[in-house]
């Protein structure tokens, strides 16, 4: 099983993690879309960045504001059985 994590960090410390499980291959795009939408929602709420400009951050998999120490990223991981 694969996991998509949306991770918020403040000054290098994890402040929040939201995980999306990918159970079946046919549902994976739905899960990816949900994770990306959550990333955009959080980024919009925390920074006020326009949603049209967010595709670049989603493509890169992270947003970082060096002035405030805030970072938001999307990370894939695996469950080891």
ROTI-110916 format. One record per residue (C-alpha): x, y, z. Coordinates in steps of 0.25 Angstrom, whole numbers, plus 5000, padded with zeros to 4 digits. Last residue first. Layout:
! residues N
XYZ...
//
This chain:
! residues 81
501749795024502449925020501550035017502150125006502350275005501950384996502250535000501450654998502050785004501750905012502750995018502751115028504051175033503451315033504451385024504851255017503451225011503451095005502451014996502650874993502350764983502950834971501750804962500850844974501650974975501551004961500050974961499851074972499751204963498351184959497951164973498451304977499351304989498751345002499851285010499251195021497851185015498251165001499351075004498450985012497450975001498450954991499050834999497650785001497350784986498650714983498350604993496950584988497450584973498550474977497450394984496550404972497750364963498050244972496650184971496950084960498250044967497550004979497850044994498550174992498450235006498450385009499150445020499050585027500250625035500350745044501350835051502650765047503850845052504750915043504351055046502851015044502650895036501350845029501250715023500250655012500550505012500250415001500250275005500550144997500050005000
//
